[in-house]
């Protein structure tokens, strides 16, 4: 009887063991699931649209335009100007800058010295005027600095045209030349939206005709302009 009682006692003591093993198995499965690498959320530096460091006094409109990341793909599809303006946003998480500043690796001004949106002209965070920078970027995209053909026909490669290191000076020359041919600068004329370049050329010709001289008379005959 004593032996039977001992076996019964041992049976009752060993019965909880499977439950403990089950708990251990569940703990191991939980540990395995917890050791899986968590998906990393994209850091602000790699986000498509995120506000980057700029002038702390910048207006909300300026922050939205220049400090909130590259224009969205939808905005670029709807506007050719936004598509070209996206060319200023080359490096994600960094402030946009003009073509010359990027190519010459110019140093960006300190945040407190950057434009804040209260200026008369629209300025990029690098401090250069938006219209002149857009004209420069447009000419660069059209191959202005890509290269000029060699005089020797045997040479297959094009001689690269160096980007001027004068920064704003050559942009002033581009702007002056543009306005000689097409009148007062506008983004619509530069991108020839609605055939605006042709109308601008006529306006410039009329203005040239009013100046007189042999060139002015030639413009008058061409466009049948009678100066008042």
C-alpha positions in Angstrom: 0.0 0.0 0.0 2.9 2.3 0.8 4.4 1.7 -2.6 1.1 2.4 -4.3 0.7 5.7 -2.3 4.3 6.7 -3.3 3.6 6.1 -6.9 0.4 8.0 -6.7 2.3 10.9 -5.0 5.0 10.9 -7.7 2.3 10.8 -10.4 0.6 13.8 -8.9 4.0 15.7 -8.6 5.0 14.9 -12.2 1.7 15.9 -13.8 2.4 19.7 -13.9 5.6 19.2 -15.8 4.0 19.1 -19.3 2.3 22.5 -18.5 5.7 24.0 -17.6 7.2 22.7 -20.8 4.3 24.3 -22.8 5.0 27.6 -21.0 8.6 27.4 -21.9 7.8 26.7 -25.5 5.5 29.7 -25.7 8.2 31.8 -24.1 10.7 30.7 -26.7 8.3 31.5 -29.5 7.6 34.9 -28.0 11.4 35.5 -27.8 11.8 34.5 -31.4 9.1 36.8 -32.5 10.5 39.7 -30.4 14.0 39.2 -31.8 12.9 40.0 -35.3 14.3 43.3 -36.6 11.9 46.1 -36.4 11.1 48.0 -39.6 12.9 51.3 -39.5 10.9 54.4 -40.2 12.3 56.7 -42.8 14.5 59.3 -41.2 13.7 63.0 -41.8 16.9 63.3 -44.0 15.5 60.7 -46.4 11.9 61.8 -46.5 10.4 63.3 -49.6 8.8 66.3 -48.0 10.2 67.4 -44.7 11.0 70.8 -43.3 14.8 71.3 -43.2 16.9 73.8 -41.2 16.6 77.3 -42.5 16.1 80.8 -41.2 14.1 80.5 -37.9 12.3 83.7 -38.8 11.1 82.5 -42.2 7.5 83.1 -43.0 5.1 80.2 -43.4 4.8 80.8 -47.1 8.6 80.7 -47.5 8.8 77.6 -45.4 6.2 75.9 -47.6 7.9 77.0 -50.8 11.6 76.4 -50.0 12.0 74.5 -46.6 9.4 71.8 -47.0 11.2 69.5 -49.5 11.0 68.9 -53.2 7.8 69.6 -55.1 5.5 66.6 -55.2 5.3 64.5 -58.3 1.7 65.6 -58.7 2.7 69.2 -58.7 5.4 68.5 -61.2 3.0 66.8 -63.5 0.6 69.8 -63.3 3.2 72.6 -63.7 6.2 72.7 -65.9 7.6 75.5 -63.7 7.4 73.2 -60.6 9.1 70.5 -62.7 12.1 72.8 -63.4 12.1 74.2 -59.8 12.5 70.7 -58.5 16.0 70.8 -60.0 17.1 73.0 -57.0 16.3 70.1 -54.6 19.1 67.8 -55.5 20.0 66.3 -52.1 17.2 65.1 -49.9 17.1 66.6 -46.4 19.3 69.6 -47.5 18.4 73.1 -48.5 17.8 73.8 -52.2 20.4 76.0 -53.9 21.0 77.3 -57.4 22.9 75.6 -60.2 26.1 77.7 -59.7 26.3 77.2 -56.0 25.9 73.5 -56.4 28.5 73.2 -59.2 31.0 75.4 -57.5 30.3 73.8 -54.1 29.7 77.2 -52.6 29.1 77.4 -48.9 25.5 78.1 -47.7 24.9 81.1 -45.6 24.2 80.7 -41.9 20.5 80.1 -41.1 20.1 83.5 -39.5 21.6 85.1 -42.7 19.4 83.2 -45.1 16.3 84.7 -46.7 13.1 84.6 -44.6 10.5 85.5 -47.2 10.2 89.2 -46.4 12.5 90.3 -49.2 11.1 92.2 -52.2 12.3 89.4 -54.6 11.8 85.7 -54.3 15.2 84.3 -53.1 16.5 80.8 -52.8 18.0 79.8 -49.4 21.5 80.2 -51.0 20.6 83.9 -51.3 20.3 84.2 -55.1 17.3 85.5 -57.0 14.7 83.0 -58.1 14.1 84.3 -61.7 17.8 84.5 -62.5 18.5 81.1 -61.0 15.6 79.6 -63.0 17.0 81.0 -66.2 20.4 79.7 -65.4 19.0 76.2 -64.6 16.9 76.3 -67.8 19.9 77.0 -69.9 21.9 74.3 -68.1 19.2 71.8 -68.8 19.1 72.8 -72.4 22.9 72.1 -72.7 24.4 75.5 -72.2 27.3 74.0 -70.1 27.3 70.5 -71.6 29.9 71.2 -74.3 30.7 72.9 -77.5 31.6 71.0 -80.7 35.3 70.6 -81.6 36.5 72.3 -84.8 38.4 69.2 -85.8 35.9 66.7 -87.3 38.0 63.8 -86.2 37.4 64.6 -82.5 34.3 62.9 -81.3 34.1 64.4 -77.9 32.8 67.8 -77.1 34.8 70.3 -75.3 33.1 71.0 -72.0 32.1 74.6 -71.3 33.0 75.4 -67.8 30.4 76.8 -65.4 31.3 80.4 -64.7 32.7 81.0 -61.2 31.3 84.6 -61.1 28.0 83.2 -59.7 25.5 86.1 -60.0 27.5 88.1 -62.6 26.9 85.7 -65.5 23.3 85.3 -64.6 22.9 89.0 -65.0 24.3 88.7 -68.5 21.9 85.9 -69.3 19.0 88.0 -68.1 20.1 91.0 -70.1 20.4 89.0 -73.2 17.0 87.3 -72.7 15.3 90.7 -72.3 17.0 92.1 -75.4 15.3 89.3 -77.5 12.1 88.7 -75.6 11.3 91.8 -73.5 10.8 91.8 -69.8 11.6 88.4 -68.3 8.9 86.0 -67.2 8.7 82.3 -66.5 6.0 82.0 -69.1 8.3 83.4 -71.8 11.3 81.3 -70.7 9.2 78.1 -70.9 7.3 79.4 -73.9 4.0 78.7 -72.2 1.1 79.6 -74.5 3.6 80.7 -77.2 4.6 83.6 -74.9 8.1 83.7 -76.4 6.8 84.8 -79.8 4.7 87.5 -78.3 7.6 88.7 -76.2 9.8 88.8 -79.3 7.3 91.0 -81.0 7.2 93.3 -78.0 10.9 93.5 -77.9 11.0 94.3 -81.7 8.5 97.1 -81.2 10.5 98.6 -78.4 13.6 98.3 -80.5 11.9 100.1 -83.3 11.0 103.0 -81.1 14.7 103.5 -80.3 15.4 104.6 -83.9 18.6 104.0 -85.9 19.2 101.6 -88.7 18.4 98.6 -86.5 15.2 100.2 -85.3 14.1 101.0 -88.8 14.7 97.4 -89.8 12.4 96.3 -87.0 9.8 98.8 -88.1 9.8 97.4 -91.6 9.7 93.9 -90.3 6.7 94.3 -88.0 5.1 97.3 -89.7 5.4 99.5 -86.6 4.8 103.2 -86.9 6.4 104.9 -83.8 4.3 107.5 -82.2 
